[in-house]
């Protein structure tokens, strides 16, 4: 993953992720980027100020983690998994699973509306 300075048009950071990314969720009040890496089986957490990997969050109840949505205010990361088909809710501070709900088998995208908390 690369960061580009739009004013100068140059690459200012290069973060090695370990596999092909599928979803990115950026904090608006913080510096973290959550990067979903289904082939690797985890979510990389990157500091966008330093361009460094902070940690990896590893879903413990399902694999094939593709789409994500972020509820920054409540520190929840929604992760759509395909094996088995689950919607996992992870705590963004410690990576622990808060909830695991059954969903359709081939989930492709997730959305979270912060205004209505749904």
Secondary structure as the mmCIF struct_conf table of DSSP 4:
data_model
#
loop_
_struct_conf.conf_type_id
_struct_conf.id
_struct_conf.beg_label_comp_id
_struct_conf.beg_label_asym_id
_struct_conf.beg_label_seq_id
_struct_conf.end_label_comp_id
_struct_conf.end_label_asym_id
_struct_conf.end_label_seq_id
STRN STRN1 UNK A 2 UNK A 5
TURN_TY1_P TURN_TY1_P1 UNK A 6 UNK A 9
STRN STRN2 UNK A 10 UNK A 14
BEND BEND1 UNK A 18 UNK A 19
STRN STRN3 UNK A 23 UNK A 26
BEND BEND2 UNK A 28 UNK A 31
STRN STRN4 UNK A 32 UNK A 37
TURN_TY1_P TURN_TY1_P2 UNK A 38 UNK A 41
STRN STRN5 UNK A 42 UNK A 47
TURN_TY1_P TURN_TY1_P3 UNK A 48 UNK A 51
STRN STRN6 UNK A 52 UNK A 57
BEND BEND3 UNK A 60 UNK A 61
STRN STRN7 UNK A 63 UNK A 71
HELX_RH_3T_P HELX_RH_3T_P1 UNK A 72 UNK A 74
TURN_TY1_P TURN_TY1_P4 UNK A 75 UNK A 75
STRN STRN8 UNK A 76 UNK A 83
TURN_TY1_P TURN_TY1_P5 UNK A 84 UNK A 84
STRN STRN9 UNK A 85 UNK A 91
TURN_TY1_P TURN_TY1_P6 UNK A 92 UNK A 94
STRN STRN10 UNK A 97 UNK A 102
TURN_TY1_P TURN_TY1_P7 UNK A 105 UNK A 106
TURN_TY1_P TURN_TY1_P8 UNK A 114 UNK A 117
#
